[in-house]
Amino acid sequence: MTMTTTDPGDPVHAKALSALEALGIEYECLPHPAVYTIEEMAALRLPHSEAIAKNLFLQDDKKQNFYLVTLRGERRANLRRLQQDLGSRKLSFAGEETLSRVLGLSKGAVTPLGILNDEERQVRAVFDRSYGDKDLIGVHPLQNTATVFLKMGDLARLVRAHGNPLTFLDFV
């Protein structure tokens, strides 16, 4: 895998890709039409499709704690169990306004790279433990018009370097 980019002139993609490059993280970035669901992603039949992640942006019922949950595309997140595992209050999906305000992302573009827009470091990244450090993971580069493939360990290193809390959990 080499450092390749889709459109270096795209400022949204460039922010994410520049952050990866600043840490010496190797990645592959593949452009594609805008997609909004994991099913639409699967229909693209991209290389490494088994590595594509599903991402959820959640909040507690007081809208004080935020969680960016990243799990394998075929897995499901049980919100009650997740709430227990995280020691959180009742969890729900955050709305589009909250997604935009907290992570600077739009619907369909939720990605762990959105952490880069979390200047207050208030979002906890939660990753599926089934991704090993050397496993490939596919996520959007802040927009849903491309997918970046990188190693899970490198993605975790980026989140830690940004200063956000990070948790690994089992999803079945």
C-alpha positions in Angstrom: 0.0 0.0 0.0 1.4 3.4 -0.9 0.4 6.9 -0.2 -1.9 7.8 -3.1 -4.6 10.4 -3.2 -7.7 11.0 -5.2 -7.7 14.7 -5.8 -5.0 16.7 -4.0 -7.0 19.9 -4.7 -10.0 18.7 -2.7 -9.6 20.6 0.6 -11.8 18.2 2.6 -9.9 15.1 1.5 -6.6 17.0 1.8 -7.1 17.7 5.5 -7.5 14.0 6.3 -4.8 12.8 4.0 -2.4 15.4 5.2 -2.9 14.3 8.8 -2.1 10.7 7.7 1.0 11.8 5.9 2.2 14.0 8.8 2.3 10.8 10.9 4.0 8.8 8.1 0.9 6.6 7.7 0.6 4.6 4.5 -2.8 4.6 2.9 -4.7 4.1 -0.3 -7.5 6.5 -1.2 -10.1 5.4 -3.8 -12.6 7.9 -5.2 -16.2 6.8 -5.8 -19.7 8.3 -6.2 -21.2 9.6 -2.9 -22.6 6.8 -0.8 -24.8 7.0 2.3 -25.1 3.5 3.6 -23.0 0.4 4.1 -25.2 -1.3 1.4 -24.3 1.4 -1.1 -20.7 0.9 -0.3 -20.9 -2.8 -0.9 -22.5 -2.2 -4.3 -19.4 -0.3 -5.4 -17.4 -3.5 -5.2 -14.2 -1.7 -4.3 -11.0 -3.6 -3.7 -10.6 -4.5 0.0 -14.4 -4.3 0.4 -14.2 -6.7 3.4 -12.3 -4.0 5.3 -14.9 -1.3 4.9 -16.2 -0.1 8.2 -19.6 1.0 9.4 -19.6 4.2 11.5 -22.1 5.5 14.0 -22.2 8.8 15.8 -24.0 8.5 19.1 -24.8 10.7 22.1 -26.1 10.1 25.6 -29.5 11.3 26.6 -28.1 14.5 28.2 -26.2 15.3 24.9 -23.0 15.7 27.0 -21.1 12.6 25.9 -20.4 11.7 22.2 -19.2 8.4 20.7 -17.9 7.7 17.3 -18.4 3.9 16.9 -16.5 2.1 14.1 -17.2 -1.6 13.5 -17.0 -4.1 10.6 -19.7 -3.6 8.0 -21.5 -6.8 8.6 -21.7 -6.3 12.4 -24.4 -4.6 14.4 -24.1 -2.4 17.5 -26.6 -3.2 20.3 -27.0 0.2 21.9 -28.0 -1.1 25.3 -25.0 -3.4 25.5 -22.8 -0.5 24.2 -24.2 1.8 26.8 -23.3 -0.8 29.5 -19.8 -1.5 28.1 -19.1 2.3 28.0 -20.7 3.0 31.4 -22.8 5.6 29.6 -26.3 7.0 30.1 -28.9 5.9 27.5 -27.5 6.2 23.9 -29.1 7.4 20.7 -28.0 8.5 17.3 -26.9 12.1 17.2 -28.8 14.3 14.7 -27.4 16.0 11.7 -27.0 19.3 13.4 -25.0 17.8 16.2 -22.9 15.8 13.7 -22.1 19.0 11.9 -21.4 21.0 15.0 -19.2 18.5 16.8 -17.4 16.7 14.0 -17.9 19.0 11.0 -19.4 16.1 9.0 -22.5 15.6 7.0 -25.0 12.6 6.9 -23.4 9.7 5.1 -19.9 10.9 5.8 -19.4 9.7 9.4 -15.8 8.5 9.7 -13.3 8.1 12.5 -11.2 10.6 10.7 -13.9 13.1 11.7 -12.0 13.2 15.0 -9.6 15.6 13.2 -12.5 18.2 13.3 -13.1 17.7 17.1 -11.1 20.6 18.4 -12.5 20.1 21.9 -11.6 16.4 22.0 -15.0 15.6 23.4 -15.7 12.5 21.2 -14.7 9.1 22.3 -13.6 6.8 19.4 -14.9 3.3 19.9 -13.4 0.6 17.6 -14.4 -3.0 17.0 -11.8 -5.1 18.7 -12.0 -7.7 15.8 -9.8 -5.3 13.8 -6.2 -6.2 14.7 -3.5 -3.6 14.5 -2.3 -4.9 11.2 -5.8 -5.4 9.7 -6.8 -3.1 6.9 -9.8 -0.8 7.6 -11.6 1.3 5.0 -13.1 4.7 6.1 -14.2 8.0 4.4 -11.7 10.9 4.3 -14.2 13.4 5.8 -16.5 13.1 2.8 -18.4 10.1 1.4 -16.9 10.5 -2.1 -13.8 8.4 -1.4 -12.6 5.6 0.8 -9.2 5.5 2.5 -7.7 2.1 3.4 -5.1 2.0 6.1 -4.0 -0.3 9.0 -6.2 -0.3 12.1 -3.1 0.3 14.3 -2.3 3.5 12.3 -5.9 4.8 12.6 -5.7 4.2 16.3 -2.4 6.0 16.4 -3.9 9.0 14.6 -6.8 9.2 17.1 -4.4 9.1 20.0 -2.1 11.7 18.4 -5.1 14.0 18.1 -5.8 13.6 21.8 -9.3 11.9 21.7 -10.1 9.1 24.1 -10.1 5.6 22.5 -11.8 2.4 23.4 -11.8 -1.1 21.8 -14.9 -3.3 22.3 -16.2 -6.6 21.1 -19.2 -6.5 18.7 -20.9 -9.7 17.6 
